[in-house]
Amino acid sequence: NMETSGNKLNNILRNTKSALFLQGEMAQLTYLSFEQNVEWINQLEEGATIPISYPLGYRADHTPIMSDPKNYSKEELTERYNFLGLNKLPIDSIFQLVTIMESLLNDILRTILIEYPNKIPSKKQVEVNCILLSSSIEEAKIFIVDNILNEIAYKSPRDYAIEFDKYTSVNLLENPVFHKYIELKATRDIHIHNAGKANEIYTTKAGVLSRVKSGEYLPVDIPYFLMSYEQCLQLNEILEVELDKIWPSENFRNRIATTNSSEKEVVIENLLEESTKPIKE
């Protein structure tokens, strides 16, 4: 039995949803570990110091080269954990969210272009070597598809959506949640390339959804991560429904028919009921 295009696409979406759930769960567990460490620190007597040593590298025999112990005060270590839990964790987590969603959109396009090579523009120019060095038509087709995907990857989010529509007939720009994803992706870029300080590139990409003005620090906290996490799940679900209209998925339709309850698990419930407060009581 050949797997249908609809089921192939739906499997990609299902795997992405699992990856998003896992990211949410890992964020929850990581935060709880910070919280428990701070609780332990708070139970130490006043004036206590906590010596901590960590690996600086590894020797040829795979034994760690340890640092000299650093003595932290209760206040210093609590401050570090506050930073880890309330700043570093959500920033690193949104990096993962965007990477997961970029891979999803890319995998959808690759699957469709390989399954339906007639969608490749007839005027598409390719290097002669790519054809001559390919051992089969299939290999040449994959090379051409990867070349197209590489070109699209460097486009702005809005131009990317236009290309996505061209090949999938799904207009992402019609969905408000995709515009929130554009802002999320622009936020990710600012924290990777500009130390978290917004610039004109950010305000242009994010448009009316810009959260700060150019030149201001762009905050990423736990509530922002939670909202972004939910938006990525929503975008995944929108794609699941829209792609099924064009490439019907028997697997997807069977799941819809057999359950009336939402399949989405709550993986970050109670992650941070007091998310705007520091960990320290």
Beta strands, then each sheet from edge to edge (+ up, - down):
strand 1: 49-52
strand 2: 55-58
strand 3: 64-66
strand 4: 70-73
sheet 1: 1+ 4-
sheet 2: 2+ 3-
end
